[in-house]
Amino acid sequence: MRTIIFAVLLSACTTSVTGGRVNIPATRHAIQTEIGTDRSIVSMGQVTDDKAIVYTQVGKDAATRREEVWTKSGDHWAPSQAPAVGGDVPPANTAN
């Protein structure tokens, strides 16, 4: 029993793959501040020190939900130029 408790505590205290801990609530708050009131964050995907996957939508309309990639530049977060997956992406050309 002690071994199981020790393993759980040890895994809870380990660092992330980036080598440090990421404060996801603080990141979410900072990005929401940058977004403003035109849309809201529904959920967060993978978050690192300098990149975050953010799922947003306008109001309560799930049809407006989209995935955005945000990158950190200095002290500010900004949308990345990488294409998002979701509502604003044109369909891929599958003709060969």
VEXDREN-2710 file (C-alpha; in Angstrom, 1 decimal):
% VEXDREN-2710
k/r/px/py/pz
1/MET/0.0/0.0/0.0
2/ARG/2.8/2.4/0.8
3/THR/4.4/1.7/-2.6
4/ILE/1.2/2.7/-4.4
5/ILE/0.8/5.9/-2.4
6/PHE/4.5/6.7/-3.0
7/ALA/4.1/6.1/-6.8
8/VAL/1.1/8.4/-7.0
9/LEU/2.8/11.1/-5.0
10/LEU/5.9/10.8/-7.1
11/SER/4.0/11.0/-10.4
12/ALA/2.1/14.0/-9.2
13/CYS/5.3/15.9/-8.3
14/THR/7.1/15.2/-11.6
15/THR/7.7/18.0/-14.1
16/SER/6.1/18.2/-17.5
17/VAL/7.8/17.2/-20.8
18/THR/8.9/20.8/-21.3
19/GLY/11.0/20.6/-18.1
20/GLY/8.8/22.9/-16.1
21/ARG/5.3/23.3/-14.8
22/VAL/2.8/25.2/-16.8
23/ASN/0.1/27.2/-15.0
24/ILE/-2.9/26.4/-17.3
25/PRO/-5.4/28.6/-15.5
26/ALA/-3.1/31.6/-15.7
27/THR/-2.5/30.9/-19.4
28/ARG/-6.2/30.6/-20.1
29/HIS/-6.8/33.9/-18.3
30/ALA/-4.1/35.7/-20.2
31/ILE/-5.4/34.5/-23.5
32/GLN/-9.0/35.3/-22.6
33/THR/-7.9/38.8/-21.8
34/GLU/-6.3/39.1/-25.3
35/ILE/-9.4/37.7/-27.0
36/GLY/-11.7/40.2/-25.3
37/THR/-15.5/39.8/-25.3
38/ASP/-16.2/38.7/-28.9
39/ARG/-15.8/35.0/-28.1
40/SER/-15.0/32.8/-25.1
41/ILE/-12.6/30.0/-24.3
42/VAL/-14.5/26.7/-24.1
43/SER/-11.6/24.5/-23.3
44/MET/-7.8/24.2/-23.5
45/GLY/-5.8/21.6/-25.4
46/GLN/-2.0/21.1/-25.0
47/VAL/-0.3/24.0/-23.3
48/THR/3.4/24.6/-23.1
49/ASP/5.4/27.6/-21.9
50/ASP/5.2/29.3/-25.3
51/LYS/2.3/27.6/-27.2
52/ALA/-1.3/26.8/-26.4
53/ILE/-4.2/25.1/-28.2
54/VAL/-7.4/27.0/-27.4
55/TYR/-11.0/26.0/-28.3
56/THR/-13.2/29.1/-28.6
57/GLN/-16.8/29.8/-29.6
58/VAL/-19.1/32.8/-29.9
59/GLY/-21.8/32.8/-27.2
60/LYS/-23.5/29.4/-26.7
61/ASP/-23.5/28.5/-30.4
62/ALA/-21.5/25.3/-30.7
63/ALA/-21.5/25.8/-34.5
64/THR/-19.0/28.7/-34.0
65/ARG/-16.5/26.5/-32.1
66/ARG/-13.0/26.5/-33.5
67/GLU/-9.5/25.5/-32.5
68/GLU/-6.8/28.2/-32.3
69/VAL/-3.1/28.0/-31.9
70/TRP/-1.7/30.8/-29.6
71/THR/2.0/31.6/-29.1
72/LYS/3.6/33.6/-26.5
73/SER/5.8/36.5/-27.5
74/GLY/7.4/38.2/-24.5
75/ASP/4.7/38.8/-21.9
76/HIS/1.8/38.6/-24.4
77/TRP/-0.1/35.9/-26.1
78/ALA/-1.1/36.2/-29.8
79/PRO/-2.9/34.0/-32.3
80/SER/-0.4/32.0/-34.4
81/GLN/-0.3/32.1/-38.2
82/ALA/-0.8/28.4/-38.2
83/PRO/-4.1/27.3/-39.6
84/ALA/-6.8/26.4/-37.1
85/VAL/-8.9/23.3/-37.3
86/GLY/-12.6/24.1/-37.2
87/GLY/-15.1/26.5/-38.6
88/ASP/-12.8/28.8/-40.7
89/VAL/-10.8/26.1/-42.5
90/PRO/-11.7/25.4/-46.2
91/PRO/-12.1/21.8/-47.2
92/ALA/-9.0/20.1/-48.4
93/ASN/-8.7/19.3/-52.1
94/THR/-8.7/15.6/-52.4
95/ALA/-8.5/15.3/-56.2
96/ASN/-5.3/13.7/-57.4
END
